[in-house]
């Protein structure tokens, strides 16, 4: 609650309204940076007791029980950095914090999930949080599986999308780009939900945009990748990056697609749905 000592009620109300207006303008203009700083401070507080390993581009934080995996995580992270940055033709600002959590419960708790999530990695506001490789990798070739199936390329791509667009992106869009680059770089791809004869289903883009986490996740992720692949196949891979740059200027995704692809959103959607029918 605001408390303002004023000479009279009228002047006090005017000062309060001006102060609220000023704060609103500052948040709208700098909200992206403010959010990243706030989340960064939260991560620092919550990992104050963690071990730390610094590499050229990463600040890795982990619990003592995961010490045996840290050299591998550093190496794979640096390889992911090089591969993803090369695709984007740019590098992020500063070192990226990577927090390694020993189990799914602690990873979920770090971002306030109330459900039993099984994610191997999460990107949020400048930091990457991953599940310890020792928790999910059971094969003898730990490094090979972590490199091919682990979350580093995927999550680092999310970071790049976030930085280029300054947080101005839709969930399906960043998931599609992350899956696309992950497939190109590591060869990993989520299972096709329609590979065993299941009848083709897909969501309208408005539904993907507004209800992504409420949808069938296999279909939502698959469709996001197909939409990105459609742009690459029809318009060229470079269009992905020009759309992101346009979003970085403040354009909404629909507007950025229209500007960069030279077609209306309706034409884009209809072309994509026809593309899906032919797969």
Helices and strands as residue ranges (DSSP letters): H 9-46, E 51-54, E 58-62, G 64-69, H 70-88, E 96-101, H 104-110, E 121-124, E 127-131, H 133-136, H 142-149, H 152-165, H 171-186, H 205-211, G 212-214, H 217-235, H 238-248, H 253-261, H 265-278
